[in-house]
C-alpha cells in the first residue's frame, strides 16, 4: 500500500520530491497525491510543498513543533509566551499554541489542533534570538521585550503577574530595549524591568 511506503520517509517533514521518490511516481503525481492525502487526513500540510505524516505529527514534542513553526514562515523565531514558557519564566502554560516573531507578515496557521501565530515586527527589531537544537528562539530577555513592545502598541496581552522576574537579566533587558521605541521602554520601567534614571 502506498501509504506504508510514505512511512519509510525518515524525516520530520517532506515535500513532493520525497513523496515521488518513496512512491516511484512523477513530481506532478506526487503533488496530486499529497493534496489528496492531506484531504484524507493521512498527511498534515504545514505549507506548500511541506507535509508531515499525521502519525508523526501526533507524536511530535514541543521542540519538533518549534522546528515546524520556524519553517511555517521564514524567517521567524519562537518568542513571546512560547519562549517564556520554554524557559520556565511564566507559570502560564500554552497548549498547542506557538508564537513567533517574523518580518514578512502577521498570520496564523491552523494545523490539526495546533495554532502557529506569527507577529510581524519592524526588521530593525528582528534580533536577539539563537539557534537552540534545530530551531530559532528568542533569548528569555528578548522574548520579554518583544511582548512589552507589542503590549505598548495594544497588540498583545501578557500576564505579568505570572512571570518569574528573578530569572531574567535586567542588564540584558536594558541593552535590548535601547533599540525599541520609548513607549516600550516606559512600559518596561512601569513594571520594574528597567531602572528609572
C-alpha positions as CSV (number, residue, x, y, z in Angstrom):
1,X,0.0,0.0,0.0
2,X,1.3,3.4,-1.0
3,X,0.7,5.0,2.5
4,X,3.0,2.4,4.1
5,X,5.8,3.4,1.7
6,X,5.4,7.0,2.8
7,X,6.2,5.9,6.3
8,X,9.7,4.9,5.1
9,X,10.5,8.6,4.7
10,X,12.6,9.1,7.8
11,X,12.2,12.9,8.1
12,X,10.0,15.0,10.3
13,X,8.6,16.8,7.2
14,X,8.9,16.3,3.5
15,X,7.9,17.6,0.1
16,X,6.8,16.5,-3.3
17,X,10.3,15.2,-4.3
18,X,10.4,12.8,-1.2
19,X,6.8,11.6,-2.0
20,X,7.7,11.0,-5.7
21,X,10.8,9.0,-4.6
22,X,9.1,7.0,-2.0
23,X,6.2,6.1,-4.2
24,X,8.0,5.8,-7.5
25,X,5.9,8.4,-9.2
26,X,6.5,11.8,-11.0
27,X,6.7,15.1,-9.2
28,X,3.4,16.1,-10.8
29,X,1.7,13.0,-9.5
30,X,3.3,13.5,-6.1
31,X,1.7,16.9,-5.8
32,X,-1.7,15.5,-6.5
33,X,-1.1,12.6,-4.1
34,X,0.0,15.0,-1.4
35,X,-3.1,17.1,-1.8
36,X,-5.4,14.0,-1.7
37,X,-3.7,12.5,1.3
38,X,-3.9,15.8,3.2
39,X,-7.7,16.0,2.5
40,X,-8.0,12.4,3.7
41,X,-6.1,13.2,6.9
42,X,-3.1,11.0,6.2
43,X,-0.8,14.0,5.9
44,X,-0.8,17.3,7.7
45,X,0.0,20.2,5.3
46,X,2.3,22.8,7.0
47,X,2.6,25.0,3.9
48,X,3.0,24.5,0.2
49,X,5.3,21.5,-0.5
50,X,5.8,20.8,3.2
51,X,3.9,17.9,4.8
52,X,4.1,15.7,7.9
53,X,2.6,12.2,8.3
54,X,-0.4,12.5,10.7
55,X,1.0,9.7,12.9
56,X,4.4,11.6,13.1
57,X,2.5,14.9,13.8
58,X,0.6,13.4,16.7
59,X,3.9,12.0,18.2
60,X,5.9,15.3,17.9
61,X,7.0,17.0,21.0
62,X,7.3,20.8,21.6
63,X,10.8,21.1,20.2
64,X,9.9,19.3,17.0
65,X,6.9,21.6,16.7
66,X,9.2,24.6,17.1
67,X,11.2,23.4,14.1
68,X,7.9,23.3,12.0
69,X,6.9,26.6,13.4
70,X,10.2,28.2,12.2
71,X,9.5,26.7,8.7
72,X,5.9,27.8,8.6
73,X,7.1,31.3,7.9
74,X,10.7,32.1,7.0
75,X,12.4,34.0,8.6
76,X,10.9,33.7,12.1
77,X,11.9,32.8,15.6
78,X,9.9,31.5,18.6
79,X,9.2,34.3,21.0
80,X,6.7,35.9,23.4
81,X,4.8,33.5,25.7
82,X,6.0,30.4,23.8
83,X,9.6,31.3,24.6
84,X,8.9,32.4,28.1
85,X,7.1,29.1,28.8
86,X,10.0,27.2,27.2
87,X,12.5,28.9,29.6
88,X,10.1,28.4,32.6
89,X,9.8,32.1,33.2
90,X,6.0,32.1,33.2
91,X,3.6,29.9,35.1
92,X,1.1,30.2,32.2
93,X,1.2,27.1,30.0
94,X,0.3,27.3,26.4
95,X,-1.0,24.1,24.8
96,X,-0.8,23.7,21.1
97,X,-0.3,27.5,20.6
98,X,3.1,28.6,19.3
99,X,4.1,32.2,18.9
100,X,6.8,33.7,16.7
101,X,8.2,37.0,15.6
102,X,8.5,37.5,11.9
103,X,9.4,40.2,9.4
104,X,7.1,39.3,6.5
105,X,3.5,39.3,7.8
106,X,1.2,38.7,10.8
107,X,-0.7,35.5,10.3
108,X,-1.9,32.3,11.9
109,X,-1.7,28.8,10.6
110,X,-4.2,26.3,11.9
111,X,-2.8,22.7,11.9
112,X,-4.7,19.7,13.2
113,X,-5.4,21.2,16.7
114,X,-2.4,23.5,16.8
115,X,-2.0,27.2,16.1
116,X,1.2,28.7,14.7
117,X,0.9,32.5,15.3
118,X,3.4,34.9,13.6
119,X,3.6,38.6,14.6
120,X,5.3,41.0,12.2
121,X,7.8,43.4,13.6
122,X,10.0,46.0,12.0
123,X,13.1,44.4,10.6
124,X,15.3,46.6,12.9
125,X,13.8,44.8,15.9
126,X,14.5,41.3,14.4
127,X,17.4,40.2,16.6
128,X,18.0,38.7,20.0
129,X,17.4,35.1,19.1
130,X,19.6,32.0,18.9
131,X,19.7,28.5,17.4
132,X,18.7,26.0,20.1
133,X,18.9,22.4,18.9
134,X,17.2,22.6,15.5
135,X,15.1,25.7,16.0
136,X,15.4,29.5,16.4
137,X,14.2,31.0,19.6
138,X,14.4,34.4,21.3
139,X,16.6,34.7,24.4
140,X,14.5,35.0,27.5
141,X,15.1,38.7,27.8
142,X,14.3,39.4,24.1
143,X,11.0,37.3,24.4
144,X,10.0,39.6,27.3
145,X,10.9,42.8,25.4
146,X,9.1,41.6,22.3
147,X,6.0,41.1,24.4
148,X,6.3,44.5,26.0
149,X,6.8,46.1,22.6
150,X,3.6,44.6,21.3
151,X,1.7,45.4,24.5
152,X,2.8,49.0,24.3
153,X,1.0,49.2,21.0
154,X,-2.1,47.3,22.2
155,X,-1.2,44.3,20.1
156,X,-0.6,41.7,22.9
157,X,-1.7,40.7,26.4
158,X,0.8,39.2,28.8
159,X,0.0,38.1,32.3
160,X,2.8,40.0,34.1
161,X,1.9,38.5,37.5
162,X,2.7,35.0,36.1
163,X,6.3,35.9,35.3
164,X,9.3,34.8,37.3
165,X,11.1,38.1,37.0
166,X,14.2,36.9,39.0
167,X,15.1,34.6,36.2
168,X,15.7,37.5,33.8
169,X,18.9,39.5,33.4
170,X,18.0,43.2,33.9
171,X,21.2,44.5,32.2
172,X,20.4,42.4,29.1
173,X,16.8,43.8,29.1
174,X,18.3,47.3,29.3
175,X,20.6,46.7,26.3
176,X,17.9,45.1,24.2
177,X,15.3,47.8,25.0
178,X,17.6,50.6,23.7
179,X,16.6,49.6,20.1
180,X,12.9,49.8,20.9
181,X,10.5,52.8,20.9
182,X,10.3,55.0,24.1
183,X,6.8,53.8,24.8
184,X,8.1,50.2,25.1
185,X,10.9,51.4,27.4
186,X,8.4,53.3,29.5
187,X,6.2,50.2,29.9
188,X,9.2,48.2,30.9
189,X,10.1,50.8,33.5
190,X,6.5,50.9,34.8
191,X,6.6,47.2,35.6
192,X,10.1,47.4,37.1
193,X,12.0,45.7,34.3
194,X,14.0,48.9,33.6
195,X,15.6,51.1,36.2
196,X,14.5,54.7,36.1
197,X,17.4,57.0,35.6
